[in-house]
Amino acid sequence: MAKKLRVGVIFGGRSGEHEVSIRSARAVIESIDRRKYDVLPIAISKEGKWLPPADAAKLLPPSAHSFLPADYAAQGRGDVAILGDPSHQGLISLAPTRRPLASAQLDVVFPLLHGPFGEDGTVQGLLEMANIPYIGCGVLASACGMDKVAMKLLFRQAGLPLGEHIWFLRSQWQSNPASVIRRVVRDIGFPCFVKPANLGSSVGVSKATDKTGLIESVDLAARYDRKIIVEAALEAREIECAVIGNDEPQASLPGEYVVYDEAARFLDYTEKYADTGHVKFVVPAPLSKSMISRIQRMAIQVFKSVDGAGLARVDFFLTRDGQKLLVNELNTMPGLTEVSGYPKMWEASGMSFPRVLDRLIELAFERHQDKSLNETSL
């Protein structure tokens, strides 16, 4: 029997999406093929402390514990870290003096972190330094995929259609809010959506319909990021498409968030992750074959525009008249919870979630092998 691969799943993290990351980790741990893989849970607290497997498991619901290997609690005791040093090859236990004590070999890492300090290229950079294969986009794509402003600049350079938007810094808002308000009114108008540039899962996002609401919305977004983006509200359908692959990516059947109750003001954090009954994710989205093909082609173009790898979810707006298809954003580590669109879209496309996880691990090794071909000396 082939030796099982040891998969380190990093979750939690220092962002407003900490709880979503825990839910994604649970779904992965409970769905991964245990005949092929042993999972080592590695959590990062809201304060940024790396937790050893025994403590990391405490953040997961009890139902997930039975899916972990029998010796998980013995791996990485005390303070732990992944060091940017290939000689250590994985998770390191640290003595009180911060000296390395022992290491737990990791064959591949799943940085299942959403938002800043994880999805934005920071942890990906650490894994690159440690020379550990990992699932998902690299440093560049992760950083650009996190920053909505940089992301849209790349999309525009690639000739992709975008909605109207502007951005500004928190410091500009604090020093001259009147100037920012005038700019929003002039260039965007009402209603509009105000977002932190570097966050996901609709955390810190709100809809403004007048100047008073705009002030409240910007103040909310500024709690989460130094860069704020304001986008024109559109009368449009919200379509998503999942992408998997490296140099030759594939796109799933698209899905759509359908609002069944007007009590859902917009697709915010609560509507995405709580069972309100106001919104349902429908896959495949009720679209013509030609529109589905167009969305899939554009999703792959979006993925390639940031040099994506592994997985991503691309979000679109389709105007109600069906005339305009606009790219909203790219999510380089989409939610993988039981209610998330990414696994649902692949399920509808004929790929089960365990098979998706298999494929993501294969892609991680493929990309790591490709990068190992680079010469590092003259």
C-alpha positions in Angstrom: 0.0 0.0 0.0 1.4 3.4 -0.9 2.4 5.7 1.9 -0.1 8.3 2.8 0.7 11.9 2.1 0.8 14.2 5.0 -1.3 17.4 4.3 -0.9 20.4 6.6 -4.1 22.4 6.6 -3.5 25.9 7.9 -6.7 27.7 8.9 -8.0 30.5 11.1 -5.8 33.6 10.7 -5.7 37.3 11.5 -8.6 38.5 9.5 -12.3 39.2 9.6 -12.8 35.8 7.8 -11.3 33.8 10.6 -14.6 31.9 11.3 -15.2 31.2 7.6 -11.7 29.7 7.4 -12.5 27.3 10.2 -15.6 26.2 8.4 -13.7 25.7 5.2 -11.1 23.6 7.1 -13.7 21.4 8.6 -15.2 20.7 5.2 -11.8 19.8 3.7 -10.8 17.6 6.7 -14.2 15.8 6.6 -14.1 15.3 2.8 -10.5 14.5 2.0 -9.8 10.8 1.0 -8.3 9.3 4.2 -7.0 6.3 2.3 -4.5 8.7 0.6 -3.9 11.5 3.1 -3.3 12.2 6.7 -4.3 15.7 7.7 -2.3 17.7 10.2 -4.4 20.7 11.4 -2.4 23.9 12.0 -4.4 26.9 13.2 -3.5 30.6 13.5 -5.3 32.5 16.2 -7.0 35.8 15.7 -3.9 37.3 17.3 -1.5 35.6 14.9 -0.2 32.8 17.2 0.5 29.5 15.4 -1.2 26.7 17.2 0.0 23.1 17.3 -2.3 20.3 16.0 -3.7 19.4 19.4 -4.7 23.1 20.1 -5.7 23.7 16.4 -8.2 20.8 16.6 -10.0 22.5 19.5 -11.1 25.2 17.1 -12.8 22.5 14.9 -16.2 21.0 15.8 -15.9 17.6 17.5 -17.3 15.9 14.4 -14.0 16.7 12.6 -11.7 15.1 15.2 -12.5 11.6 14.0 -11.2 12.4 10.6 -7.7 13.3 11.9 -4.9 10.7 12.2 -4.5 9.0 15.5 -1.2 10.7 16.3 -2.1 14.2 15.3 -2.0 15.5 18.9 1.7 14.4 19.2 2.8 16.3 16.2 4.1 19.8 17.0 3.8 20.5 20.7 4.2 23.9 22.4 4.8 26.8 20.1 5.0 25.9 16.5 5.9 27.6 13.2 6.8 26.9 9.6 10.2 28.3 9.1 11.5 29.8 5.9 14.2 27.2 5.8 14.0 24.1 3.5 16.1 22.0 5.8 13.3 21.8 8.4 10.8 20.4 5.9 7.6 21.4 7.7 6.0 22.1 11.0 8.5 23.0 13.7 8.1 22.7 17.5 9.9 25.5 19.3 11.5 25.5 22.7 10.9 28.4 25.1 14.2 29.8 23.8 12.7 29.7 20.3 15.2 27.0 19.2 13.8 24.3 16.9 13.1 21.1 18.8 11.6 18.7 16.3 9.8 18.8 13.0 6.7 17.1 11.5 7.2 16.3 7.9 4.7 17.9 5.6 4.4 16.7 2.0 2.0 19.5 1.0 0.3 22.4 2.7 -3.2 23.7 2.1 -3.1 27.4 3.3 -6.9 27.5 3.8 -6.8 31.1 5.0 -9.3 33.7 3.8 -8.4 37.4 3.8 -5.3 39.3 4.9 -2.3 37.6 6.6 -3.0 34.4 4.6 -4.8 34.7 1.3 -2.7 37.8 0.3 0.6 36.1 -0.5 2.1 36.4 3.0 1.8 32.7 4.0 2.5 31.7 0.4 5.8 33.6 0.6 6.7 31.7 3.8 5.9 28.4 2.1 8.0 29.4 -0.9 10.9 30.1 1.4 10.5 26.8 3.1 10.3 25.0 -0.3 7.1 23.2 0.6 4.5 22.4 -2.1 1.3 24.2 -1.4 -2.2 24.4 -2.8 -3.4 27.5 -4.6 -2.1 30.7 -6.2 1.4 31.9 -5.7 2.6 35.1 -4.0 1.9 37.5 -6.9 -1.6 36.2 -7.8 -2.5 35.9 -4.1 -1.5 39.5 -3.4 -3.2 40.9 -6.5 -6.3 38.8 -5.9 -6.6 40.2 -2.4 -6.2 43.8 -3.3 -9.3 44.8 -5.3 -7.6 47.9 -6.7 -4.5 46.1 -8.0 -6.8 43.3 -9.3 -8.9 45.6 -11.3 -5.9 47.3 -12.8 -4.7 43.9 -14.1 -8.2 43.1 -15.4 -8.3 46.4 -17.3 -4.8 45.8 -18.7 -6.1 42.4 -19.9 -9.0 44.1 -21.7 -11.7 42.6 -19.3 -15.0 44.5 -18.9 -15.4 46.2 -15.5 -18.0 48.2 -13.6 -17.4 51.8 -12.6 -15.4 52.2 -9.5 -13.0 54.6 -7.6 -10.7 54.1 -4.6 -9.1 56.2 -2.0 -7.0 55.8 1.2 -8.3 55.9 4.8 -5.9 58.7 5.5 -7.6 60.8 2.7 -11.0 60.1 4.2 -9.8 61.1 7.6 -8.1 64.3 6.5 -10.7 65.5 3.9 -14.0 63.5 3.9 -15.8 66.3 2.1 -13.5 65.9 -0.9 -14.0 62.1 -1.0 -17.8 62.5 -0.8 -17.8 65.0 -3.7 -15.7 62.6 -5.8 -18.1 59.6 -5.1 -21.1 61.7 -5.9 -19.5 63.0 -9.1 -18.0 59.8 -10.4 -20.1 57.0 -9.0 -23.4 58.3 -7.6 -26.0 56.5 -5.6 -26.7 53.8 -4.8 -23.1 52.4 -4.5 -21.2 49.7 -2.6 -18.4 50.6 -0.3 -15.8 47.9 0.4 -12.4 47.4 2.1 -10.0 46.8 -0.8 -8.3 43.8 1.0 -11.0 41.5 2.4 -13.5 39.0 1.3 -16.7 37.2 2.3 -18.5 40.6 2.2 -16.9 41.6 5.5 -17.0 45.4 5.9 -19.1 45.8 2.8 -22.3 47.9 2.8 -24.6 49.7 0.4 -25.0 53.5 0.5 -28.0 55.3 -0.9 -27.2 58.8 0.2 -24.5 60.9 1.7 -25.3 60.0 5.3 -25.2 56.3 4.4 -21.9 56.9 2.5 -20.3 58.3 5.6 -21.4 55.3 7.6 -20.3 52.9 4.9 -16.8 54.4 4.5 -16.3 54.5 8.3 -17.2 50.7 8.4 -14.9 49.8 5.5 -12.1 51.9 7.0 -12.1 49.7 10.2 -10.8 46.8 8.1 -8.4 48.3 5.6 -6.4 51.4 4.7 -7.7 51.3 1.1 -11.4 51.7 0.3 -13.1 51.0 -3.0 -16.5 52.3 -4.1 -18.4 50.6 -6.9 -21.5 51.6 -8.8 -24.5 49.5 -7.9 -25.9 47.6 -10.8 -29.2 46.1 -11.6 -27.6 42.8 -12.4 -27.5 39.1 -11.6 -24.6 37.8 -9.5 -22.9 34.9 -11.3 -19.9 32.8 -10.2 -17.6 30.4 -11.9 -15.0 28.1 -10.4 -11.6 27.6 -12.0 -9.1 24.8 -11.4 -5.7 24.2 -12.9 -2.3 25.7 -13.5 -1.1 26.6 -17.0 -4.2 25.0 -18.6 -7.1 25.8 -16.3 -10.6 24.5 -16.6 -13.8 26.4 -15.7 -16.9 24.8 -14.1 -20.6 25.4 -14.9 -21.5 28.8 -13.5 -23.7 29.3 -10.5 -26.0 32.2 -9.4 -27.2 33.7 -6.2 -30.9 34.1 -6.6 -32.8 36.4 -4.1 -36.1 34.9 -3.0 -36.9 37.6 -0.4 -36.4 41.3 -0.7 -35.4 41.3 3.0 -31.9 40.4 1.6 -30.7 44.0 0.9 -27.6 42.6 -0.9 -25.4 39.5 -0.7 -23.6 40.3 2.6 -21.8 38.0 5.0 -25.0 36.9 6.7 -26.8 36.0 3.5 -23.7 34.0 2.3 -23.1 32.0 5.4 -26.4 31.9 7.4 -29.4 30.0 6.4 -31.8 33.0 6.2 -33.9 31.6 3.4 -33.6 34.9 1.5 -31.0 33.7 -1.0 -30.2 30.5 -2.7 -27.2 29.5 -4.7 -28.4 27.8 -7.9 -26.1 25.7 -10.1 -26.0 25.5 -13.0 -27.2 29.1 -13.4 -30.2 29.4 -15.7 -28.3 30.7 -18.7 -28.1 30.0 -22.4 -25.4 27.7 -23.6 -23.6 30.5 -25.4 -23.6 32.7 -22.2 -22.3 29.7 -20.1 -19.4 29.3 -22.6 -18.7 33.0 -22.6 -18.6 33.1 -18.8 -16.2 30.0 -18.7 -13.9 31.6 -21.3 -13.8 34.9 -19.4 -13.2 33.1 -16.1 -10.1 31.4 -17.5 -9.0 34.8 -18.9 -9.4 36.4 -15.5 -7.4 33.5 -13.9 -4.6 33.8 -16.4 -4.5 37.6 -16.1 -3.1 37.3 -12.5 -1.0 34.2 -13.2 -3.3 32.1 -11.1 -2.6 28.5 -10.0 -4.6 25.8 -8.3 -8.0 27.3 -7.7 -10.0 30.4 -7.8 -13.6 31.6 -8.0 -14.4 34.4 -10.5 -17.5 36.6 -9.7 -19.4 38.4 -12.5 -22.3 40.8 -12.9 -24.7 40.1 -15.8 -27.1 43.0 -16.4 -30.8 42.1 -16.2 -31.2 42.7 -20.0 -28.5 40.1 -20.6 -26.4 42.6 -22.6 -23.4 43.2 -20.4 -21.2 40.7 -18.6 -18.8 42.4 -16.2 -16.0 41.0 -14.1 -16.5 41.8 -10.4 -13.6 40.1 -8.7 -11.3 37.1 -8.4 -11.1 35.1 -5.1 -7.9 33.1 -5.0 -8.9 31.0 -1.9 -12.7 30.8 -2.2 -14.8 29.5 0.7 -15.0 25.7 0.8 -17.7 25.5 3.4 -20.8 23.3 3.2 -22.7 26.3 1.7 -19.9 27.7 -0.5 -20.3 27.9 -4.3 -16.9 26.5 -5.3 -17.5 22.9 -4.4 -21.2 23.1 -5.5 -20.2 24.3 -9.0 -17.7 21.5 -9.4 -20.2 18.9 -8.1 -22.7 20.1 -10.8 -19.9 19.9 -13.4 -19.2 16.2 -12.5 -16.3 16.5 -10.1 -17.0 15.5 -6.5 -15.4 17.5 -3.6 -13.0 14.7 -2.7 -11.9 14.6 -6.3 -11.5 18.4 -6.3 -9.2 18.0 -3.3 -7.2 15.2 -5.1 -6.8 17.5 -8.1 -5.7 20.5 -6.1 -3.0 18.4 -4.4 -1.8 17.1 -7.8 -1.6 20.7 -9.1 0.4 21.8 -6.0 3.0 19.1 -6.7 2.9 19.9 -10.5 3.6 23.6 -9.9 6.3 22.9 -7.3 8.0 20.6 -9.7 7.8 23.2 -12.5 9.3 25.9 -10.2 12.1 23.6 -9.2 13.3 23.7 -12.8 14.4 27.3 -12.3 18.1 27.8 -12.0 19.1 29.7 -8.8 22.7 30.3 -9.5 24.8 31.6 -12.4 
